[in-house]
Amino acid sequence: MVGFRPVCLALGLCAIAGILPPAMAAEREGAHPALRILKVKPGPAPMTVATATPGILDYDGIPTVENTNAANVGGLMYYCYHHHLVTDTTVRALGRKLAEWPAIQNDPDYAWGGAGQLKIGPHQMFDLKSLNHDQQAATCSRSALRGPDLLKEKKDR
C-alpha cells in the first residue's frame, strides 16, 4: 500500500499541472497568443436583468444577440463552454475558429465576452451572470447560431 503513495502523488501533480488556468499558461514562454490577458478600459456598468432598458430583453427574458460582433461571440463561446452552459463541442470549435484571427484576439469585446458580457450596442454590455442558468444557456445557444454568419462575414472581408 505504501508503495503506491509516490505513484499517486506523481499522478496527482501531473493532473494539476495539466489544468493550469489560462492566465498562468500565458505567462509561460511560447504560450498561444489567444491566452494573453487583455487590458481594457472600463466602460459603463453592464446592464442586468434589473436594469435592462425596454427592447433589450426578448419575449423570453433573454437579451437580443443581433447587435453583437464576432469578437464578442468568440469570447462568449469560451465563457459558455467553460461554465458548462452548453455541452456541444460545436460551441468550443466555433469559439476557437473565431479566436484564430489576430484582430479578434486583440479586440476588447473578445475579453468582455470571455467574462460573460454580451455586447448589445456600441458602448453597452449585458451581464449574463444576472440571468438564471436556463436563460444563460439560451443566450449562449442564440449567440452560437450567429457564429456561422459571423465566420462567413470574416471570410468575405
Phi, psi and omega in degrees: 000318181293332181293337180275342183302312179297325180293315179296319178297316179296318179295321178296317179294322177295320179295317180294319180294333181281348182240042177298142176297151181306324181296321178290322180293327181293333181286337180291147179295136177079016179291157180300136184298335181289348181271001179294152176270122179271135175259121182241150178288139177292140179246196177296155180300138180293151176287155175233179177302320183287332185250006183294135178282159180303139179095347179283318180266135178286182181301334182263010174085010177249153183290150177288146183249006184294334185263007179276171181236177184298320181297315181293319178296320178301315177293320178297325180297321175297311181302313183296316181290317182296326181265014176057036176277336174224149179247357182287127180289348175298324179297316179296317180295319178298314178301319180292319179296318179293323183285351180291333183280127180302326180297327179282320181301326183266001182276129178301332179296331176296315179294319179296319178299318178296339178265006178087025179251121179267128178281121182246356179190179184307317180228036182231134176237154176238130182276109180296335182294346179278352178269158174285171186302315181295321178291323176298316180297320179294321177295320177298317180296317179295321178295319179295327178295333177282341185306308181301322177295320179293322176297318180295318178300318181294321180290329181286342182283000000 
